[in-house]
Amino acid sequence: MTPKQKERAVAKAIRRMDEAAKCLRELQQICVEHGVDMSIEEKFADGLSERASYWENCTWWKRK
């Protein structure tokens, strides 16, 4: 993979992880309105946000 391809792949993954986390949080709000415990979705959304942040800030993949 070229450096440019890596950059595009990482940027795309970051966007998608952030979007997935946002969607899970929206679903969680719906469930809370209906009295359903969705704490597992909250943990999953937080995990996705954390991974997106990790990839946004890491640079080890840019070295080669």
Secondary structure, 3 states (H helix, E strand, C coil): CCHHHHHHHHHHHHHHHHHHHHHHHHHHHHHHHCCCCCHHHHHHHHHHHHHHHHHHHCCHHHCC
